[in-house]
Amino acid sequence: MTGPNLTYGCVAEADEEPGQTGHSSLIPLSDPDITQVEIAAVDRVLRSQRLSNGAVTEQFEAAFAAYLGRNYAVAVPSGTIGLLLCLKACGIAAGDEVIASSYSYRETAHAISLAGALPVFADIDYWSGTLAPQKVEERITPKSRAIFAANINGHPAAWSELRDIASRHNLLLLEDSTEAIASRYKGQLVGTFGDVAVFDLAQPSLLTCGEGAIVVTDDIERAVALRRHRSHRLDDRSSIAVGSVAPYQAGMSDLSAALGLAQLRRIDEILERRRLIGQLYATHMQSFEGIKPPYVESDATEVNWFLYVVHLGTRFMRSSRDAVVEDLRVQQIEAAAYSRPLHLQRHYFDLGYRRGDLPVIEKISDRAVALPFHTHLTDSQIEFIVETMKDASINVGAGAAIY
């Protein structure tokens, strides 16, 4: 799945340097880390007798489950499908309520609606951007069935507090790790805290299959339910149990799985380079007084950023944030408003949500800017991005107050 209002452009050449009036080609928001290893893996599948869901997909599922230390992994063609099957496998349906964040991908809440349930939005922590546990508890009703929390932009949610709330209220705890592969909370990998967790593997994920997702769990009954809702295999045609479920026929192809498996085997290499990019950003951002750089909470023992998201000062309004984004684009830097609050979008607005309902989300969303973040960025490009953003913020004349 792609994030809200994020678009992806052409790949910039790594050896190009920014000029005085801009960059000679677009610096894209994301750019997959693809090497000859991935190309060879996909080529082998193309030359094989099986392109659709098969043995390579099973290998990818097993490797991903082993990487996380979870018992089962089920690969699907998109994050939205993964989220939907997660809800279906947990028995969530019409009349149920699922508590989630409005500061998120549209697809998370869309999956709740597609399952027939009602998304109930709770506010977030100002610093981490993840669901605020006390706000979650305030939204629980007799119809609540689950908490669907996300590790937003790579930052882990407050999983200890959320698990405590879920246990006390007999709720499922579901984990959206779309943006947070390899991040850790209290030393433990994300994707291991929810009863079921979902990873989206589309661009701009650091591990990409092109399009695709993978759902993980330790519960064999949920794993079986996930597979039954996903697809039927040829040898399932005579099974009464399998025939009782109408599947979505949503298997991942071996082509996509081959790409994902090759990337998973290189994940340490990819992470190392992305951490360097984060360090370069931090170095160049030190002299920029008008922004709040990405924040890391003390329990987040490792954060691997999805994109480099900064927050403009409180004197900025949404219109001035949009002007900054446009100034960056004029200089061939692909940037984006990181989030448009879901509760203010039409589908959820029709459910009765209004501006002012979730003040922290609205304050953060109006000032969040996603900057390019991928392994092909050079130090000079990052310097150019930061300097251009400084100039853009001065142009809108909003001052430098941050908090």
C-alpha positions in Angstrom: 0.0 0.0 0.0 1.2 3.5 -0.5 0.8 6.1 2.2 -1.6 9.0 2.2 -0.7 11.7 -0.3 2.7 10.2 -1.0 3.7 9.8 -4.6 6.9 8.3 -6.0 8.9 9.6 -8.9 11.9 8.7 -11.0 15.2 7.6 -9.5 17.9 10.2 -9.1 21.4 9.4 -10.1 23.6 8.9 -6.9 26.6 10.8 -8.4 24.7 13.9 -9.4 25.3 17.0 -7.3 22.8 19.7 -6.6 23.2 22.9 -8.6 22.8 26.5 -7.5 19.2 26.7 -8.8 18.1 23.2 -8.0 18.8 19.6 -8.7 19.3 18.3 -12.2 16.9 15.5 -11.7 14.2 14.6 -9.1 15.4 13.5 -5.7 12.7 10.9 -5.1 10.9 10.4 -1.8 11.8 6.7 -1.9 14.0 4.5 -4.0 14.2 0.7 -3.5 17.6 -0.8 -2.6 17.8 -3.3 -5.5 21.0 -5.1 -6.4 22.0 -7.9 -8.7 21.0 -10.3 -5.9 17.4 -9.4 -6.3 17.5 -9.3 -10.1 19.0 -12.8 -10.2 16.4 -14.1 -7.7 13.5 -12.7 -9.9 15.2 -14.0 -13.0 15.3 -17.5 -11.6 11.6 -17.5 -11.0 10.9 -16.1 -14.5 12.9 -19.0 -16.0 11.0 -21.5 -13.8 7.7 -23.3 -14.4 5.9 -21.5 -11.6 5.3 -17.7 -11.4 2.2 -17.6 -9.1 1.9 -18.6 -5.5 4.2 -21.6 -4.9 7.3 -22.9 -3.2 9.2 -19.6 -3.3 6.4 -17.9 -1.5 6.4 -20.6 1.2 10.2 -20.1 1.6 9.6 -16.4 2.0 6.9 -17.0 4.6 9.2 -19.4 6.6 12.1 -17.0 6.5 10.1 -14.0 7.6 8.5 -15.9 10.5 12.0 -17.1 11.5 13.4 -13.5 11.3 10.8 -12.3 13.8 10.7 -15.5 15.9 7.0 -16.0 15.2 5.4 -19.3 14.4 3.4 -18.5 11.3 3.6 -16.0 8.4 1.1 -15.7 5.5 2.0 -13.6 2.4 -0.7 -11.6 0.6 -0.6 -9.2 -2.4 -1.2 -5.9 -0.5 -1.2 -4.3 2.9 -5.0 -3.6 2.7 -5.7 -7.3 2.0 -3.4 -8.3 4.9 -5.1 -6.0 7.3 -8.5 -7.2 6.2 -7.6 -10.9 6.5 -6.2 -10.1 9.9 -9.5 -8.8 11.0 -11.4 -11.6 9.3 -9.2 -14.3 10.9 -10.0 -12.7 14.3 -13.7 -12.9 13.7 -14.2 -9.1 13.6 -17.4 -8.2 11.7 -20.4 -5.9 11.5 -21.4 -4.3 14.8 -17.8 -4.5 16.2 -15.7 -1.5 17.0 -11.9 -1.4 16.5 -9.9 1.4 18.1 -7.2 2.9 15.8 -5.3 6.0 15.0 -6.4 8.7 12.6 -2.7 9.6 12.1 -2.2 6.7 9.8 -2.5 5.2 6.4 -6.0 5.3 4.9 -5.8 1.6 4.3 -5.7 0.7 8.0 -9.1 2.3 8.7 -10.4 1.2 5.3 -9.7 -2.4 6.2 -11.8 -2.0 9.3 -14.6 -0.6 7.3 -14.3 -3.4 4.7 -14.6 -6.0 7.4 -17.9 -4.4 8.4 -16.7 -3.0 11.7 -16.6 0.6 12.9 -13.2 2.4 13.2 -13.1 4.3 16.4 -10.3 6.9 16.4 -8.2 7.8 19.4 -5.6 10.5 19.8 -1.8 10.1 19.8 1.2 11.0 21.9 2.6 14.4 20.8 6.2 13.2 20.7 6.1 9.7 19.3 3.0 10.0 17.1 1.8 6.6 18.2 -1.5 5.9 19.9 -1.7 7.4 23.4 -2.7 4.5 25.8 -4.9 6.7 28.0 -6.8 8.0 25.0 -7.3 4.4 23.8 -8.9 3.4 27.1 -11.2 6.4 27.0 -12.6 5.1 23.7 -13.5 1.5 24.8 -17.2 0.6 24.8 -19.1 -2.7 25.1 -18.8 -3.1 21.3 -15.0 -2.8 21.3 -13.3 -5.9 20.0 -9.7 -4.9 19.3 -7.0 -2.2 19.5 -5.2 -1.8 16.1 -2.0 0.1 16.9 0.7 1.2 14.5 4.4 1.6 14.8 4.2 5.0 13.1 7.0 5.9 10.7 9.2 3.3 12.3 8.7 4.4 15.9 7.3 1.6 18.1 4.0 2.1 19.9 3.7 1.9 23.7 3.2 -1.9 23.6 3.4 -2.6 27.3 0.7 -0.2 28.2 -1.5 -1.2 25.2 -1.2 -4.9 26.1 -2.2 -4.1 29.7 -5.3 -2.3 28.5 -6.2 -5.0 26.0 -5.8 -7.7 28.7 -7.9 -5.8 31.3 -10.7 -5.3 28.8 -10.5 -8.6 27.0 -9.6 -7.1 23.7 -7.5 -8.3 20.8 -4.3 -6.4 20.3 -3.5 -6.1 16.6 -0.2 -4.6 15.3 0.3 -2.6 12.1 4.0 -2.7 11.5 3.7 -1.4 7.9 6.3 1.3 8.5 8.6 -0.3 11.1 10.5 -3.4 9.9 13.4 -4.1 12.2 12.6 -1.4 14.9 12.7 -2.6 18.5 10.7 -1.8 21.6 12.4 -2.7 24.9 14.9 -4.8 22.8 12.2 -6.8 21.1 11.4 -6.6 17.3 8.2 -5.0 16.3 5.8 -7.4 14.8 6.0 -9.6 17.9 3.6 -7.7 20.2 0.3 -8.1 18.5 -1.9 -11.2 18.6 -1.6 -10.7 14.8 0.8 -8.3 13.1 0.8 -7.0 9.5 3.8 -5.8 7.5 3.3 -4.0 4.2 6.1 -4.6 1.7 5.2 -2.0 -0.9 7.4 1.0 -1.7 8.6 2.9 0.4 9.2 0.0 2.8 12.9 -0.7 3.4 12.1 -4.3 2.4 10.0 -4.3 -0.7 8.3 -6.9 -2.9 7.0 -4.2 -5.2 3.5 -4.8 -3.9 2.7 -7.2 -1.1 2.3 -7.8 2.6 2.9 -10.5 5.2 0.8 -11.3 8.2 2.3 -13.0 11.3 0.9 -14.7 14.3 1.8 -17.4 16.9 -1.8 -18.8 17.0 -2.3 -21.9 14.7 -6.0 -21.4 14.5 -5.6 -17.8 13.3 -2.9 -18.9 10.8 -5.2 -21.5 9.4 -8.0 -18.9 9.2 -5.7 -16.5 7.4 -4.8 -19.0 4.8 -8.4 -20.1 4.3 -9.5 -16.5 3.8 -6.5 -15.9 1.5 -6.9 -18.6 -1.1 -7.8 -22.2 -2.0 -5.2 -24.5 -3.4 -5.8 -27.1 -6.0 -5.6 -29.9 -3.5 -8.2 -28.1 -1.3 -11.0 -28.6 -3.8 -12.5 -31.6 -2.1 -12.1 -30.3 1.5 -15.4 -29.6 3.2 -13.7 -27.4 5.9 -11.9 -25.2 3.3 -15.0 -25.1 1.1 -17.0 -23.4 3.9 -15.0 -20.2 3.5 -15.2 -18.0 0.4 -11.6 -16.9 -0.1 -10.3 -13.6 -1.6 -7.9 -15.5 -3.9 -5.2 -13.2 -2.5 -2.0 -15.1 -2.7 1.4 -13.5 -3.2 3.2 -14.5 -6.5 6.5 -16.3 -6.4 7.9 -13.3 -8.4 7.1 -10.9 -5.5 8.2 -13.4 -2.9 11.6 -13.9 -4.7 12.2 -10.2 -4.5 11.2 -10.1 -0.8 13.2 -13.1 0.1 16.4 -11.7 -1.5 15.8 -8.4 0.3 15.2 -10.2 3.6 18.6 -11.9 3.3 20.2 -8.5 2.7 18.3 -6.7 5.5 21.3 -5.9 7.7 23.1 -4.3 4.8 20.0 -2.2 3.9 19.5 -1.2 7.5 23.1 -0.1 7.9 23.0 2.2 4.9 19.6 3.7 6.0 21.0 4.4 9.5 23.9 6.3 7.9 21.4 8.4 5.9 19.5 9.1 9.2 22.8 10.2 10.8 23.6 12.5 7.9 20.1 14.1 8.1 20.6 14.6 11.9 24.0 16.3 11.3 22.6 18.7 8.7 19.4 19.4 10.7 21.4 20.5 13.8 21.6 24.1 12.6 17.9 24.2 11.6 16.1 25.8 14.6 12.6 25.9 13.0 11.8 22.2 13.0 11.4 19.3 15.4 13.4 16.4 14.1 12.3 12.8 14.5 11.9 11.8 18.2 12.9 8.6 19.8 11.1 7.6 23.1 13.2 5.9 25.8 11.6 2.5 25.4 12.2 2.5 21.6 15.6 0.8 21.7 16.0 0.9 17.9 14.1 3.0 15.4 14.5 2.4 11.7 12.7 5.3 10.0 10.2 4.7 7.2 10.7 8.2 5.8 12.5 11.2 7.3 9.6 13.1 8.9 10.1 16.5 10.5 7.6 18.8 12.2 7.6 22.5 11.5 7.3 25.1 14.2 4.0 25.9 15.9 3.8 29.2 14.0 3.3 27.3 10.8 -0.2 26.6 9.6 -1.3 23.9 7.2 -1.1 26.3 4.3 2.4 27.3 5.1 3.4 23.7 5.4 2.0 23.0 2.0 3.9 26.0 0.6 7.2 24.5 2.0 6.4 21.2 0.3 5.7 23.0 -3.0 9.0 25.0 -2.7 10.9 21.7 -2.3 9.2 20.3 -5.3 10.1 23.3 -7.4 13.7 22.5 -6.5 13.2 18.9 -7.7 12.9 17.5 -4.2 10.0 15.1 -3.7 8.4 15.9 -0.4 4.9 15.3 1.0 2.5 16.2 3.7 3.0 13.1 5.9 -0.6 12.6 6.9 -4.0 14.0 6.2 -6.0 13.0 9.4 -8.4 10.2 8.5 -11.2 11.5 10.7 -11.4 14.6 8.5 -11.6 12.6 5.2 -15.0 12.1 3.6 -15.7 8.5 4.5 -15.0 9.1 8.2 -16.3 12.6 8.2 -19.6 11.1 7.2 -19.4 9.0 10.4 -19.6 12.1 12.5 -16.0 13.1 13.1 -15.1 16.8 13.0 -12.1 19.0 13.3 -11.3 19.4 17.0 -12.1 15.8 17.9 -8.5 14.7 17.9 -6.4 17.9 18.7 -3.0 16.3 18.9 -3.4 14.5 15.6 -4.6 17.7 13.9 -1.7 19.8 15.3 0.9 17.3 14.3 -0.6 16.5 10.9 -0.8 20.1 9.9 3.0 20.5 10.3 4.5 17.2 9.4 6.7 17.0 6.3 8.1 13.7 4.8 11.5 14.2 3.2 13.3 11.7 0.9 14.8 8.8 2.7 16.5 5.9 1.0 19.9 4.2 0.6 20.8 6.1 -2.6 20.9 9.5 -1.1 24.3 11.2 -1.0 25.6 13.6 1.7 25.5 16.5 -0.8 21.9 15.7 -1.7 20.8 15.6 2.0 22.6 18.9 2.6 20.8 20.4 -0.4 17.4 19.1 0.9 17.9 20.6 4.4 19.2 23.9 3.1 16.3 24.1 0.6 13.9 23.5 3.4 15.4 26.2 5.5 15.1 28.7 2.7 11.5 27.6 2.1 10.5 28.0 5.8 12.0 31.5 5.7 10.1 32.3 2.6 6.8 31.6 4.3 7.8 33.8 7.2 6.4 31.7 10.0 9.1 32.1 12.6 11.0 29.4 14.4 8.9 28.4 17.5 8.9 24.6 17.6 6.7 23.3 20.3 
